[in-house]
Amino acid sequence: MNTINYYMSQLHFLRPEWFWALVPLALLLMFMVKTMRNSNQWQQVCDKHLLPHLLVATQQRRQYLPLIILALAWLISVTALAGPTWQKKALSVYESNTANVIVLDMSQAMNAKDIKPSRLQRAKFKIIDLLNHIDDGLVGMIAFTSEPFVVTPITRDASVIAKLVPALNSHIMPTFGVNIAVALQKAAQLIKQSGGKHGNIILLTANTPTQAALQIAKKIEKQGDRISVLGMGTTEGAPVPMRQGGFVTNDHGDVVVSRLDPKALATLAEEGNGIYINFTETDRDVNKLADFVNHDFVEQNQKTKDKLELWVDDGHWLILPLLLIVLLSFRSGWLENVS
């Protein structure tokens, strides 16, 4: 009994404004009752004080039965829409303040085909997979050649980036060359603008970092951000295609072969206090990166856990009696009494 009294004391409605829908119900009932009384043929030939003695009580009750069913169904529907609730449910809420910036190399070297169909195409596939593995937090993306370009600013909706990635190719880039240092600087700037205390920079490249890039990585690490690298290529390498056809050549006319330098890229990741991973044909590389991104800052209390209590909308339970009324309304002949 105490339990029932407790729930009754907690009973309220999440959307009480729906009860205004009872006003047209009242007006409709008044109109229909008046219409039904005026349509009675006995009223035209008998005095009003004699009608109760001439009409059968059962007939009168049946005449108003459709109105009663209509009013009851309307009342139940409005009550359900109003959101009756009498209990709360605790939900665990996680929110990450860590910003993750994906930095994609779009230089001509990324068009080499030592990874089929090309380094760039496989890098884009890896990015989409990585976005699907990131649990939460802020995500942004930069594409770069000799200059960095923001593909998307920092957002919590990773699907926005996933939709743009397939359209990226080196032919749309307005500049040539490659500059990893300025791309890392731009990524760190995005993290700072997001308001997060720490961030992950995930670099996908096949180019060898310069000494300037290593110095920038060390500076970014001191700011509290981390740089991880996914090496897109092989040590055997492959020729670099040109936009107009053919392959890139050196001053002597020899075809330039772009080879991945895992040691140099690993040094860059080390300076940035991140991890270096070689490209794999499986999803092992993405899983390792995602694990680092999702759990690296847990010990620094970047993920805040809280309990949020929300009122439970129990209006759906009223669908059952409403369905019963609807089924009863299909009884043969009951609508004829409305006329």
Secondary structure, 3 states (H helix, E strand, C coil): CHHHHHHHHHCEECCHHHHHHHHHHHHHHHHHHHHHHHCCHHHHCCCHHHHHHHCCHHHHHHHHHHHHHHHHHHHHHHHHHCCEECCEEEEEEEEECCEEEEEEECCHHHHCCCCCCCHHHHHHHHHHHHHHHCCCCEEEEEEECCCEEEEEEEECCHHHHHHHHHHCCHHHCCCCCCCHHHHHHHHHHHHHHHCCCCEEEEEEECCCCCHHHHHHHHHHHHCCCEEEEEECCCCCCEECECCCCCECECCCCCECEECCCHHHHHHHHHHCCCCEEECCCCCHHHHHHHHHHHHCCHHHCCEEEEEEEEECCCHHHHHHHHHHHHHHCCCCCHHHHHC
